Amino acid sequence: MEHLLSMLTMSDQEIIDVLDLADKIKAEVKQGVFKPYLKNKTIGLIFQKASTRTRVSFEVGAVQLGAYPLHLDASTMQIGRGEPIQDTARVLSRYLDGIMIRTYAQKDVEDLAKYGSIPIINGLTDFAHPCQVLADLQTIRGHKGKLAGLKMVFIGDGNNMCNSLMVGALKTGMSFACACPEGYLPDPACLEFAKAYGDKLQLVTDPMEAAKDADVILTDVWASMGEEGEAEARRKVFEGVYQVNDALMQQAHSDCMVLHCLPAHRGEEITESVFEAHADEIFDEAENRLHAQKAVMVKVMGE
């Protein structure tokens, strides 16, 4: 792998290879083995959005791999004062062995890859969240023993999580059902990609219809970072319908998993009772951010 820009840019085999390596690295950690896959490498971590899991997991993961993580707050960098990203990319390529960026515009991630000469990892954009979805897939496979043939369901806003889950599910042999309100559909590029998978994609407005026979149900907040000004308007659209609750879970298989990328707004997109009933799965998912991202760093920076 040269970069991780989105799930769309990964091949089916690259996804499986990352998951296999993530499982291997996770098993090593559980045995107290920390192999220096990236000894003496340095990765810059650029943050234009708030972060808990992304920052901690990338910093800890880099250290465990023998690399040095350098936290870069975009507000204190020259890109925060208008320096063109192509200049930033070319400068940082002279100093670093890789960059992870958590930002707004997908174009910024792609421009870093275009103008730089080192691997770029998308830690989150408004379009995609591939690192989270790789951890989600690792978690599902760990609990279910497989991915192919399972039904994944997403309830809520057709946001970056929905976009990446759709692509990741279809590329690994899962079917994908998405329940979103009109006007809050997934990105057209992801819907265009999904056309090739025929009836493996189900796009509806009724969450109960989507959840039927689900093997895993995922959701996310109704208003993502940068959409705080829309929160009240979105609440009126989503409230009372687009929620993972006990009634929705009755439509799914009895052993259906529930995952959430966190932070969760209990009582909004998911009820307290469902969250707590599936807390072990959700926090396995959060832990797997560490292992999946370590695998990504090794794939793009160490092989």
C-alpha positions as CSV (number, residue, x, y, z in Angstrom):
1,M,0.0,0.0,0.0
2,E,1.3,3.4,-0.9
3,H,-1.3,5.5,1.0
4,L,-4.6,5.1,2.9
5,L,-6.8,7.8,1.4
6,S,-10.3,6.1,1.7
7,M,-11.8,2.7,1.5
8,L,-12.4,3.4,-2.2
9,T,-8.7,3.5,-2.8
10,M,-8.0,0.2,-1.2
11,S,-8.3,-3.1,-3.1
12,D,-10.3,-6.0,-1.7
13,Q,-7.1,-7.8,-0.9
14,E,-5.4,-4.8,0.7
15,I,-8.3,-4.6,3.2
16,I,-7.9,-8.3,4.1
17,D,-4.2,-8.0,4.3
18,V,-4.5,-5.1,6.8
19,L,-7.0,-7.0,8.9
20,D,-4.8,-10.1,9.0
21,L,-1.8,-8.0,10.0
22,A,-3.9,-6.2,12.6
23,D,-4.9,-9.6,14.1
24,K,-1.3,-10.7,14.2
25,I,-0.1,-7.5,15.8
26,K,-2.9,-7.6,18.4
27,A,-2.1,-11.2,19.3
28,E,1.6,-10.2,19.7
29,V,0.6,-7.4,22.1
30,K,-1.6,-9.7,24.2
31,Q,1.5,-11.9,24.6
32,G,3.6,-8.9,25.6
33,V,5.5,-8.9,22.3
34,F,6.2,-5.5,20.7
35,K,8.1,-5.9,17.5
36,P,9.9,-2.7,16.2
37,Y,8.3,-2.9,12.7
38,L,8.9,0.9,12.2
39,K,12.2,1.3,14.2
40,N,13.6,4.9,13.9
41,K,10.7,6.0,11.7
42,T,8.8,9.3,12.4
43,I,5.2,10.0,11.6
44,G,3.6,13.4,11.8
45,L,0.0,13.5,13.1
46,I,-1.9,16.6,11.8
47,F,-5.1,17.5,13.6
48,Q,-7.6,20.1,12.4
49,K,-10.5,18.3,14.2
50,A,-10.8,17.3,17.8
51,S,-9.7,13.8,18.6
52,T,-9.6,11.2,21.4
53,R,-9.3,7.8,19.9
54,T,-7.4,8.8,16.7
55,R,-4.7,10.8,18.6
56,V,-4.2,8.3,21.4
57,S,-4.3,5.2,19.3
58,F,-1.9,6.6,16.6
59,E,0.6,8.0,19.2
60,V,0.6,4.8,21.3
61,G,0.6,2.6,18.2
62,A,3.6,4.4,16.7
63,V,5.6,4.1,19.9
64,Q,4.8,0.4,20.2
65,L,6.0,-0.1,16.6
66,G,9.3,1.7,17.4
67,A,8.4,4.9,15.6
68,Y,8.3,8.5,16.9
69,P,4.9,10.2,16.7
70,L,5.0,14.0,16.3
71,H,1.7,15.8,17.2
72,L,1.1,18.7,14.8
73,D,-1.8,21.1,15.8
74,A,-2.9,22.6,12.5
75,S,-3.8,25.8,14.2
76,T,-0.2,26.4,15.1
77,M,1.2,25.4,11.7
78,Q,1.6,27.6,8.7
79,I,-1.2,25.8,6.9
80,G,-3.4,27.4,9.6
81,R,-2.2,30.8,8.3
82,G,-2.8,30.0,4.6
83,E,0.3,28.1,3.4
84,P,-0.6,26.0,0.4
85,I,-1.0,22.4,1.3
86,Q,1.3,21.4,-1.6
87,D,4.1,23.4,0.0
88,T,3.4,21.8,3.4
89,A,3.4,18.4,1.8
90,R,6.8,18.9,0.1
91,V,8.4,20.3,3.3
92,L,7.1,17.6,5.6
93,S,8.2,15.0,3.1
94,R,11.8,16.1,3.8
95,Y,11.4,15.6,7.6
96,L,9.0,12.7,8.1
97,D,8.5,9.1,7.0
98,G,4.7,9.4,7.0
99,I,1.7,11.7,7.8
100,M,-1.6,11.0,9.3
101,I,-4.1,13.9,9.0
102,R,-7.5,14.4,10.6
103,T,-9.2,17.2,8.8
104,Y,-12.3,18.4,6.9
105,A,-11.7,18.3,3.2
106,Q,-10.9,15.0,1.4
107,K,-9.0,17.1,-1.1
108,D,-6.5,18.1,1.5
109,V,-5.6,14.4,2.1
110,E,-5.4,13.7,-1.6
111,D,-3.2,16.8,-2.2
112,L,-0.8,15.7,0.5
113,A,-0.4,12.4,-1.3
114,K,-0.2,14.1,-4.7
115,Y,2.5,16.7,-3.8
116,G,4.4,14.9,-1.1
117,S,6.7,11.9,-1.4
118,I,5.8,10.0,1.8
119,P,2.8,7.8,2.8
120,I,-0.4,9.6,3.8
121,I,-3.0,8.2,6.1
122,N,-6.5,9.6,6.3
123,G,-7.4,9.8,10.0
124,L,-10.8,11.3,9.1
125,T,-12.4,13.7,6.7
126,D,-15.9,14.8,6.1
127,F,-16.0,12.2,3.3
128,A,-14.3,9.2,4.8
129,H,-13.2,7.5,8.0
130,P,-11.2,4.4,6.7
131,C,-9.2,3.8,9.9
132,Q,-12.4,3.5,11.9
133,V,-14.0,1.1,9.4
134,L,-10.9,-1.1,9.3
135,A,-11.2,-1.4,13.1
136,D,-14.9,-2.1,12.7
137,L,-14.3,-4.9,10.2
138,Q,-11.6,-6.4,12.4
139,T,-14.1,-6.4,15.3
140,I,-16.9,-8.0,13.3
141,R,-14.6,-10.7,12.0
142,G,-13.2,-11.3,15.5
143,H,-16.7,-11.8,16.9
144,K,-18.3,-13.6,14.0
145,G,-15.4,-15.5,12.6
146,K,-16.0,-14.2,9.1
147,L,-17.2,-11.2,7.0
148,A,-18.4,-12.6,3.7
149,G,-22.1,-13.4,3.8
150,L,-23.0,-11.2,6.8
151,K,-25.5,-8.3,6.6
152,M,-24.3,-4.9,7.9
153,V,-26.8,-2.2,8.6
154,F,-26.2,1.5,9.2
155,I,-28.9,3.7,10.8
156,G,-28.6,7.5,10.6
157,D,-26.9,10.2,8.6
158,G,-25.2,9.2,5.3
159,N,-21.9,10.7,6.6
160,N,-18.3,9.7,6.4
161,M,-18.9,6.6,8.5
162,C,-21.8,5.5,6.3
163,N,-19.7,6.1,3.2
164,S,-16.7,4.1,4.4
165,L,-18.8,1.3,6.0
166,M,-20.7,0.8,2.7
167,V,-17.5,0.4,0.7
168,G,-15.7,-1.7,3.3
169,A,-18.7,-4.0,3.7
170,L,-19.2,-4.6,0.0
171,K,-15.5,-5.1,-0.7
172,T,-15.3,-7.8,2.0
173,G,-18.3,-9.8,0.8
174,M,-20.9,-8.4,3.1
175,S,-24.3,-7.0,2.1
176,F,-25.0,-3.4,3.3
177,A,-28.3,-1.9,4.2
178,C,-28.5,1.8,5.0
179,A,-31.5,3.7,6.5
180,C,-31.1,7.5,6.0
181,P,-33.6,10.3,5.8
182,E,-34.2,11.9,2.4
183,G,-31.6,14.7,2.0
184,Y,-29.1,12.9,4.2
185,L,-28.0,10.2,1.8
186,P,-24.4,8.8,1.4
187,D,-22.0,10.5,-1.0
188,P,-22.8,10.0,-4.7
189,A,-19.3,8.6,-5.3
190,C,-19.9,5.7,-2.9
191,L,-23.4,5.1,-4.3
192,E,-21.9,4.9,-7.8
193,F,-19.3,2.4,-6.5
194,A,-22.0,0.3,-4.9
195,K,-24.0,-0.1,-8.2
196,A,-21.7,-2.9,-9.3
197,Y,-22.9,-4.9,-6.3
198,G,-26.5,-5.0,-7.3
199,D,-28.9,-6.1,-4.6
200,K,-26.1,-6.4,-2.0
201,L,-26.9,-2.7,-1.4
202,Q,-30.2,-1.7,0.2
203,L,-30.9,2.0,0.5
204,V,-34.1,2.9,2.4
205,T,-35.6,5.5,4.7
206,D,-37.2,3.0,7.1
207,P,-34.8,1.8,9.8
208,M,-37.0,-1.2,10.7
209,E,-36.9,-2.4,7.1
210,A,-33.1,-2.0,6.9
211,A,-32.6,-3.8,10.2
212,K,-34.4,-7.0,9.2
213,D,-32.1,-10.0,9.6
214,A,-29.1,-7.9,10.4
215,D,-25.9,-9.5,11.7
216,V,-24.3,-6.1,12.8
217,I,-25.9,-2.7,13.2
218,L,-23.9,0.5,13.3
219,T,-24.9,4.1,13.9
220,D,-23.3,7.5,14.5
221,V,-24.2,10.9,15.9
222,W,-26.8,12.9,14.0
223,A,-24.6,16.0,13.6
224,S,-20.9,15.4,13.0
225,M,-18.0,17.7,13.7
226,G,-18.4,20.9,11.7
227,E,-22.2,20.5,11.6
228,E,-23.0,21.8,15.1
229,G,-24.9,24.7,13.6
230,E,-27.3,22.2,12.0
231,A,-27.8,20.2,15.2
232,E,-31.3,21.4,16.0
233,A,-32.6,21.1,12.5
234,R,-31.1,17.6,12.2
235,R,-32.7,16.6,15.5
236,K,-36.1,17.3,14.1
237,V,-35.4,15.0,11.1
238,F,-33.8,12.1,13.0
239,E,-35.4,12.1,16.4
240,G,-37.9,9.3,17.2
241,V,-37.0,7.4,14.0
242,Y,-33.3,7.0,13.4
243,Q,-32.4,5.4,16.7
244,V,-30.9,2.0,17.5
245,N,-33.3,0.8,20.2
246,D,-34.9,-2.4,21.6
247,A,-37.7,-2.3,19.0
248,L,-35.2,-2.0,16.1
249,M,-33.1,-4.9,17.5
250,Q,-36.1,-7.1,17.4
251,Q,-35.9,-7.0,13.6
252,A,-32.3,-8.3,13.6
253,H,-30.9,-11.7,14.2
254,S,-30.8,-12.7,17.9
255,D,-27.0,-12.6,17.9
256,C,-26.7,-9.3,16.1
257,M,-23.8,-7.1,17.1
258,V,-24.0,-3.4,17.7
259,L,-21.1,-1.0,17.0
260,H,-20.6,2.7,17.4
261,C,-17.5,4.7,16.4
262,L,-17.9,7.0,19.5
263,P,-18.5,9.4,21.1
264,A,-22.1,8.2,21.5
265,H,-25.1,10.4,22.4
266,R,-27.1,8.1,24.5
267,G,-30.8,8.7,24.1
268,E,-30.3,10.1,20.6
269,E,-28.9,7.8,17.9
270,I,-28.7,4.9,20.4
271,T,-30.5,4.1,23.7
272,E,-28.7,3.5,26.9
273,S,-30.0,0.0,27.2
274,V,-28.8,-1.1,23.7
275,F,-25.4,0.6,24.2
276,E,-24.8,-1.1,27.5
277,A,-26.0,-4.5,26.3
278,H,-23.4,-4.3,23.5
279,A,-20.7,-2.3,25.4
280,D,-18.1,-5.2,25.2
281,E,-18.4,-5.1,21.4
282,I,-18.3,-1.3,21.2
283,F,-15.2,-1.1,23.3
284,D,-13.5,-4.0,21.5
285,E,-14.1,-1.8,18.4
286,A,-12.5,1.2,20.1
287,E,-9.5,-0.9,21.1
288,N,-9.1,-2.2,17.6
289,R,-8.4,1.3,16.4
290,L,-5.0,0.8,17.9
291,H,-4.3,-2.5,16.2
292,A,-5.8,-1.7,12.8
293,Q,-3.9,1.6,12.6
294,K,-0.7,-0.1,13.6
295,A,-1.2,-2.5,10.7
296,V,-1.9,0.5,8.4
297,M,1.3,2.2,9.5
298,V,3.3,-0.9,8.9
299,K,1.8,-1.5,5.5
300,V,2.4,2.0,4.2
301,M,5.6,2.9,6.1
302,G,7.4,-0.3,6.7
303,E,7.0,-2.7,3.8
